[in-house]
Amino acid sequence: MNKSFKLAPSILSADFANLGAELHKIEVAGADLVHVDVMDGSFVPNISIGPLVVKACKRSTVLPLDVHLMIVEPEKYIAGFAEAGANFITIHAEATLHLHRTLQLIKDSGVGVGLAVNPLTPLNVILEALPYLDTVLIMSVNPGFGGQKFIKPSLGRIETVANWIADLDLACEIEVDGGVKVNNIKEIVSAGANILVAGSAVFNDNGVENNIKDLRAAVA
């Protein structure tokens, strides 16, 4: 069991009218990363934010920015997000025709390299790409909307990737995005994940500090 993990609150669920204050809250509460969901209305149904908001986030927090590009042809935008202040950029295997080249573009931009797969995308693409990656992002919901229910078979997918990483003796981290809650975070970490994205589980009426404390306590 992987007992340690990093918590990456997703600002998709934050109050955008008070984004600076929301970032301050998660920073003070002990978050490890800021997860920034970028959606283009094509790869996923919704449209969210671009490099200008990432740049504003960079000015508002010392936490690393974990930028998740849910966009088609991400290779066109990697330089812009890197320049805006992304510390990690994750693209989707399903969103680019030239995956190796695009991963190399991320590496050449000087930021951490991440690769995401949707719930029914075969994991073989991850196995082939592992030597090039800093992070594997297992989507445990269909991307595009916050507040969805965790897809249970994702646990087996996490375990598979964790075993591959161990067998290859790589330092790659496993990130999970979608439906992470107090009642399932322990089994997700037990499966091998060590970066947990949480949106609606962090930003709700219970309060950011209480929610982050509860998520950590659920694993401990």
Protein Blocks (a to p, Z undefined) as FASTA:
>chain_A
ZZbdcddddfklmcfklmmmmmmmmmmnopabdcddddehlmpmbdcbdfklmmmmmmmp
cbdcdddddbehkllmmmmmmmnopabdcddfklpfblmlmmmmmmmnopacdddddfkl
cfklmmmmmmmpfbdcddfbdehiehiacdfklmmmmmmmmmmmmmnopabdcddeehia
fklmmmmmmnopabdcdfklmmcckojklmmmmmmmmmZZ
